[in-house]
Amino acid sequence: MWIGHYTSGLIAKTYAPGVPLSLLCLAGAIPDATFFVLNFLGIEAFAVNDEYSKRGCFPYATYYPYSHSLLGMILMGSKGMGLAAAYKAISKRHDVPLQDLAVIVAASASHFLLELPAHREDVKIVPNDNIALGFGLSDKPAVLFALETVIFFAGLWVYTTLAPLATRSGYKNNMNILKAVVAFMVIQQAHFCFGTVPTYETRFLHAPMFLFEILASSWALGKLES
């Protein structure tokens, strides 16, 4: 799952209009961002798997017991809490509603359920569990591409239809922003599903590149707002 993870942030904007859209979208992808950081630090890992390359997208054998187990993602709620605390600390608003903080955490916690359809059987309940979950749509690139784009556009529809008008001034004042952001996201998903890996160096090349995409996507989606 790639751009589908930003859906929770887009939907969350209707419940927390005062929270920056970029932060809500980052919250939805925070377990992935954490994985790429942990990979860079040598705590978790992923490696190109030639068999997966023949079968489908995201052609990596993964080891991510902390960032992508259910327990890890529950604890990852602390990452959402961390984002919420950081937002509260730097916010110019004197009183940040509890609902805003809860919505940030909920956007982060949504990650696990969205992972199950796409992943091969590599998502566990607890880090050392012998049972791994995943419906394996990563081995069906066309299906995954269609599913993720539908999920993303559903979230975008909720945001552009139900979020307060004041939170949509970015693209309302310039529709080219919306077109550019949508194109950027769909191109990412196409590369995720149908692209090839240029090198086997995952720790120092692929991980930073994926992390950059997450941060850039969150920033770009934030431009819809202002």
N, C-alpha and C positions, 0 to 999 in steps of 0.2 A: 504494500500500500504506500502510495506516495502523495499525490495531490489530494487524495481523499481525506487525508488527515487535517487539512485546513478547513474542511467543512464544519467541524465543531466550532472553530473560531468564528466563522461567518455566521452561523446560527446563534452563537453566544452573544453576538453584538446586539441582538434584539432584546436580550435580558440584562445586558450590562452596557448601555449606550455610552456611559462615561469612561469606560476602559478603552484604551487605544486598540483599534482593530489589529494592528501589527502584533501587539502583545498577546491577544486572544488566539491569533493564528499560530504564533510561536508556541503557545501552551499546548495546542493540539499535536504538535510535532516534537515536543520536548523529549520524549523517550528516544526518538531517533537521533536527535541532536546529542543527547547524552551518550548514546551508543558510539557515535563517531568520535566523541571526545575520549571515552574510555578506550576505544580502539587505538587512538593515537598515543594514549598513555600506556598501552600494553596490558590493560586489565581485561578487556574483551577483544575479540578478533573476528575477522572475516577474510576469506581467501577465495580467489577465483577458482571455480570448479568447472572443468571443461565439459563434463556431462550436463551440468545445468545450463551451460552456454548453448548446447544443442537443443535443449528442451524448452527453454523459456527465458523470461526476463529476470533481472537481478541475479546473475549467475554466480552466486557466492555461497560457499559453505560457511555457516555462521556459528560463532560461539558468543552468545550474549545472555548469560544466565541472570544477570542483574537488571539490565535495562529492559529486557523483553520477556521476563517471566511475569505471571500475574502478580505474585508477591512483590516483585521488583517494581512493577508498574503501580501497585498500590502505594508502595513507599515512594514511587516517583511522584505521587500526589504531593510529596514534600517539595518536589521541584516546582509544581504548580503553586504550592504555598509560598515557596521562595520567590517566584515571580510576583505573586500577589503582594507579599511583604515589600518587595522592591518597588512595586508600583505605588503602594501606599506611602513608602518613604519619600519617593521623589515627586509624588503627585502634588499639584498646587492646590488641590481641594483639601480643605481642613478636615472634613469628615468623609472618609471613603466608606460607603455602605457595605455592610457585611455581605449583602447579595453579590456585589461586584467581586469580592474576594472569593466567594463560593463558586461563582461562574468560572473564574480563572482555573480553579482547582478541578472543576467538572470537565472543562475542555481538555485538560491534561489527562484526566482519568479515562476519557473516551477512547484512548489510543488502543487499548487491549482488544476491545470488541471489533474495531475496524481492522485490526491485524489478522484476525482469524481467517477471513475469506481468502486473502491473498497469499499468506505464507504457506510454504511447505511445512511439513510436520517438524517444526523447530521452536514452537512457542510453548513454554512449560508453565505449570501452575506455580511451582517453587523451583529455585535454581537447580537443585540436584534431583529433580523428579525424573523417573524413568519414562513417564508418559509425556509425549510431545504432541501438540495440537497444530492444526492448520489444514485448510481445505485445498491448498495447492494450486490456486489460480495463477500463481507465478509461472506455472508450466503451460498456461494457456494465455499467451500475451494479448491476443486480440480480445478475448473475453475480459481480461483484467483491464485493458485500456478502456473498453466500453463501460465497464462497471465503475471505474474510478472517475471517468469524465462525467458520468451521470450523477454520481455522488457529489462531485465538486459543483456541478451546475445546479444541483438541488440546493446545496448550501448557499450558493451565490444568489439563487432566486429568493430564498428566504431573506437574505440580507438586503437585496435591492428592493424587495417588496414590503418587508415588515419592519426593518430598522428605521428609527426616526430619521426624517428627512435631513436634519442637521448633521447626522453622522454619515451622510452620503454626498457631501458637497464636493468632494474631490472629483468624482467622475461625473456628477451632475453638471459641474461647470466646464468639464472637458470630456466628452464621451470617448475621445481617443485614449484616455487613460484606461478606461474599462476595456477597450479593445486590445490595448497593449498588454495589460495584465492577463487577460484571458489567453491571448496568444502565447505569452511567456509560460503560463502554467500548462497549457495543452502540449506545447513543444517539450517541456520537461517530461511530461507523462509519456509522450511518444518515445523519447530517448530512453526512459526507464524501461519501457516494455519491449522496444524493438532495437535499441542501440547495442553496440558491441563495446567490450572493454578494451581500451588502448594499451594497457599494460597490466602486469600481474602485481604491481606495487600498490597494495591496498592501504597499508598503515600510513604512509607518508604522502600518498597522492590521492587515492580514491576517497579516504575518510575526510580529509580537509575539503575536497571538492564537494562532496555530498553535504557537509556541514555548511559550506558557503551557500549552496542552493537553498537550504532551509532558511538561513538568515536572510538571503536575498528575496525569497518568496514571501516571507513574513513582512519585510519592508515594502515590497511591491504591493501586496494586498492592502497594507496600511494606506497607500496612496489613494485607494478608492474613497477613503474617508476625508482626506484633506490634502 
